[in-house]
Amino acid sequence: MKHLLAFLILTFYVSVTAAQSVRPSRVIQGTISNNRGKPLLSAKVFVPKTNINYASNNQGKFFFSLPENTYQFEVSAPGYLKQVIEISLLTDTVLDVVMETPYGGLALDDVDIFAIASRKVSNAVSGHNTIDGAMIEDLPAVLGEKDVMRSMQLMPGVAAGSEGSTEMNVRGGSSDQNLIMLDNVPLYNSTHLFGMYSSFNPLIVKNASIYTGAFPAAYGGKISSVTDVLTKTASMDSLSGSVELGITSAKGMLEIPLIEGKSSLLLAGRRTFIDLLQSLDRSGQSEHFNFYDLNAVWTYRYSEKSSLKLSAYQEGDAVRLMTPGDVKREDAFGKKQRTMAIQWRNFTTGKFNQEVGLQYNLYRSRILEDRPDLTYGPYRHEFTSQIKDLAATYQFQYRPLDFLDLRAGSSYTQHRLQPAYFSGHDNHQPFSVYSLPNATIGEVSGFAEVNLTYGSGRVVLGVRANQFHSRPKAYNSLEPRASISQQVGNTLSLKAAYAKMSQPTQRLVNPGLGLPLDIMYPSDEYIKPQVADIFSAGFSKDLKIGNSRYTLSADGYLKKMENIISLKDGYDTRSVILHNAANTVFKTENIQDMLVMGKGKAIGADFMLEKKEGRLSGWLSYSWIRATHQFDGLNGGREFRAAEDRTHVFNAVANWKINDAWSLSATWMFSTGRPINVPESVFESSAPTLEGNHAAAVSYLYSYGERNSHRMKSFHKLDVGLTRKLQLWDMDSELNLGLYNVYNRANASFYYMGKSFVGESGLRHPTLKAVSMFPVLPAVSFKVRF
Amino acid sequence: MKFLRGIFLLVISLLSISCVREDIIPLKSGSDQQKLVVFGFLTPGNSVLIRVGKTQPFGSAEYKAADFHVADAAVTIRNNEGLERQLEPVATQPGLFKLSQTGFPIRPGQTYHLKVRAPSLETVTAITTVPAEKAVWRSVSVNGFFDESYGGLTYELNGSWASVNEGASGVSYGVALIYSYDEAKILQYENEGIRPTNDGYVVKRDIYFYNNLVTDVALITRDKHYGEFSRVSELTNEVLNYFDNAEFADIISGFKGVIPQGSNVQNGLGVFGSYLIESRTFHKDK
């Protein structure tokens, strides 16, 4: 919209200027797109003779007029090679410019959702959707935050992990099975505050792409989905930025040109201020919630064909409950993540380009329980889990013929894990325990992919090879990938795909009620890497109803998973922490004794109806799924519903641009409740006495039926947002008003077993309770761009 | 500052008025079919006592003690030599059945078969093998030490024992603390603080003497079914205590796995186990 506004202003200016000229004016118009035909919204057309910049709109189109003359047009766009075109403008002219990227197909950032309907058909790839920064901006906010991962949750095949969470379950997979990357660097945790916010500052998100099937061979390491969030490249021409203040956080972004046309720096930051406000409350127990994230990207284009990019990202969460007074207590949860990456990109010829990268990633989570003043047994228990990665990558793209595109690459990653370190003191006696052994693991990967275009069809064949070396065991995997799409006529395309994926590092997930705890668990001599075979097939069809164009797409899939792990009954991630410490009921000598390996299966279909043009745009998505697990050691070996089995997921997204100033958006989400394991019946327990008698009604115990045979209540909510664009001191600004969960549905974030009142037996009454954390919530945020 | 405080109150009220809502979930129980629940803990020298009950659907409005009792069951026990006896109901305790050991001795190493029938409920069976040998304390002591953090003496139990011959059916160990103020000297919460060593086990646990003068410390050698059930009971109680009101810390720290059933009763619930016991008594002033 910013560019559209600039375009309108400039058009007006030019038309006024032209009217004053002696020579007759000629219109020049056209489209700026990349070499895949995708329109570029941020392209600029600079005319040195007039010293005026023109900008393309959000469909890559530009339109202006100049007096008859001969001009040089310098066409540029972030991430693309500048083109200089000389035209004698003697008549109205159409100029379509195709921009070449030095990063070419290698640039996994080369995804753009500003595809008009027909592009969806011609580019049909099974299980691939993209969303861009502007679409995120159009959606309603939660606590004043517009979030890329929440936007992803509206895509077909994707279900929210739980109410309020930005975690995703993709096509029956667990949230641990999603590869989530920030500028191609994998993140181990992509959420803040237990999933309430994602790790991505929306001000710098250029676009995000999600694959739920037909994974390109370049991606590996997770078995259910790939999400790549790409940040903007800072302008190299002028200083700009934006600042946004919401009800729970503030964020800002600054684009700093360092050397005109050559180098720029992007700085961004975000922080909650709930904890600062809470610090004003000096009464009694206090809860502190805080997160922050920082991004910095330095780009240097030292030649037309080469560039260097250095990016850094750091984020952290702190959640603390403190009770001051005579008996102090502190419970805290925190995490920290830091990534750094260097990428060198070179566009050697029009047919060959390459990229070399170095990446560093640190992820650490921490839980603290401190009871310094307990009368009996003061203690401090601290648990940390940490993983450090260092990776080197190389990949290239070679396009020897117009219809043939070859890509290949390799990478080496060293993982250094400290999965479970438990330390502190019990009654002032210090202890420290590595509940799981530390490990240094090497992972080597290579991939090759052939992209063949013929007539109106396209075939992509690829293979990925991995070696995961976790002493004393090494696992090798060969993962073929294939996809085919065939356009039938101008409005229909058919598509099919197969992909094999493997996942050597898993996150232990609690199978029961309550909130999660992260423990990264690498494959070892006992636990094999997870493997998935994913088959999918579908179609995309352009429809015209009245004057509006729609795209209907459908995708059916079958996903078979092996070597998925689960904790045995009686164990949870806390048992892992404590398994060789003293105080737990269920403990083992070996962590492997707590785990079972099994199989999973997901079968489903995803549908999406999109409308991307006109004042009213949006989409409807519906997914049907049946996901099951089978473990020899669980549920008597019988197949049972996976926790990710959400039979029906329906999303409706609408964005109505009322006029240039006002827009209204709404989303409605529905999903079947998550399967959970709750008691079917209750009975009184007995126990022997020291004298050999029987004590009755010692406590209530529970009987469970088939595992996961109950479900949480269905989840549904309506969110609305209203945006008013303003001019504030000559700066574009935006006031966002939002209402989350408009009809105040008590969607459950989690269930737990509790006790309600004293019954006749003298024992408290056992009940199942649902905790919902997100009622109707208003949101206000104000953003200024400069 | 007033302005900030106003913002704070606004934000917190927005977040908390509404933030955490807790609902009791009315469950239409998946199991209308009631099951027999049987508890039996055999030990040499004592009468055979079997408590028989039945399940109630989880999520009922309120439970009455009588709903759980089954007084009209037929309970029989048989040893490996084919000797079978029927237990008699105890008139004063509905659901409790008894057989004097004089007519049916319980012996270490012997296997016993239980069968319980009741009208309208599926017949259940269970087997236990009494441990052949009981573990004995190699060392056991209660030490008091002064701790400034609370300004007084605290007491700690330390003990050790050697492993016994587990036999084919296996054994597990528990240590129960029975305080003199306990009305019923129940053997429960036996599993905390036990750690295996190269040649046996050690236990370390806090003892809460308060004003009580005597504490019994019982070392229990159990068959594996009893041991498993004991752990399940303890875990269940822990979960209920942790998640009593979904406090922040409890949600983070509490057990979040799936509680196993821990029953060896075929077609029913509960446990039919056996044990051998050795206890020591400690006085606070000694």
Interface residues (C-beta under 8 A of the other chain):
Chain A: I247 T248 I274 L277 Q278 L280 D281 E287 L321 R329 D331 F333 I367 E369 P372 D373 L374 T375 Y376 G377 P378 N427 H428 N510 P511 G512 L513 G514 L515 P516 L517 L567 K568 D569 G570 Y571 D572 T573 R574 S575 A582 N583 V585 F586 E589 N677 V678 P679 E680 S681 V682 F683 E684 S685 S686 A687 P688 T689 L690 E691 G692 N693 H694 A695 A696 A697 V698 S699 Y700 L701 Y702 S703 Y704 G705 E706 R707 S709 H710 K713 N744 A746 A748 F750 Y751 Y752 M753 G754 K755 S756 G759 E760 S761 R764 H765 P766 T767 L768 K769 A770 V771 S772 M773 F774 P775 V776 L777 P778
Chain B: M1 L4 R5 I7 F8 V11 I12 L14 L15 I17 S18 C19 V20 R21 E22 D23 I24 I25 L27 S29 G30 S31 Q34 K35 V37 F39 F41 T43 G45 N46 S47 L49 R51 G53 K54 T55 Q56 P57 F58 G59 S60 E62 Y63 K64 A65 F68 Q93 G95 L96 D147 S149 Y150 T154 A176 I178 A184 K185 I186 L187 Q188 N191 E192 G193 R195 P196 K204 D206 Y208 D216 A218 R231 V232 S233 E234 L235 T236 N237 E238 V239 L240 F243 D244 N245 A246 F248 A249 I251 I252 S253 G254 F255 K256 G257 V258 I259 P260 Q261 L269 G270 Y275 I277 S279
